[in-house]
C-alpha cells in the first residue's frame, strides 16, 4: 500500500511539474520569434523618437489573420495579453510608447473610465499615423491600411490610460474604438461599437499591406 501511495505521489509531482513547464512555455516572450531590422529599428531597439521632427516611430509586424477576420485592435504590444488580436503586433511596450508620445509633445486626454466608456469619445492630442515597410511605394496613412466597413475616417487620439494599461496588461497601443485601457484609440466610435453593438468592422487592407509577418514601422505625429 505504501509503495502504491509513493508511486501515486510521484505521478502527482510529475504532473504538476509538467503543467508548470507548459505554463512557462506559454508565457514565453513572443517577440523572441521576431528577427530582422527595418529602417534602423529591431526588436531590441523598437522605438525612435525624433523631437526635432516631432515624430515617434515604432517597429511592428503585420498580422495577416485580420485581412479576413474583423478586430477592434489596430496595434498591440506583442507580449501583452491581446498581442495576437491586432492588425499590427507592436514590438514596443505600452510604457515606452506612452512616454514616447509625451516626448513629441502629445497631451493625454485621460477622460475614459470603465464607467463612461460606452458613452464617451476619447480625447487627447490628435495623432497622424503613417505605415511604411521595405519596398513600399510610399508611407501610407492609417486609413489606407485599415478598412472601416462603414467608411468613416479613423481619428486616433492620445487617450493616455497609463495606469489602466499597467493594471490590465493587455498591451493595447492603438484601439479602433474609444478605449479606457488603450494608450491611443479612435474617437470616431465609443467603446463597444465593434464587438458589442456591431456598428462597424475593421480589417487590415490586404490590397495594400505586405504579407503576414512582414516588419513595418508606424510613425506617430501630433496633428497641429
Buried (B, 14 or more C-beta within 10 A) or exposed (E): EEEEEEEEEEEEEEEEEEEEEEEEEEEEEBBEEBEEEBBEBBBEEBBBBEEEEBBBBBBBBBBBBBBEEBBBBBBBBBBBEBBBBBBBBBBBBBEBBBEBBBEBEBBBBBBBEEEEBBEBBBBBBBBBBBBBBEEBEEEBBBBBBBBBEEEEEBBBBBBBBBEBBEEBBBBBBBBBBBBBBBBBBBBBBBBBBBEEEEBBBBBBBBEBBBEBEBBBBBBBBBEE
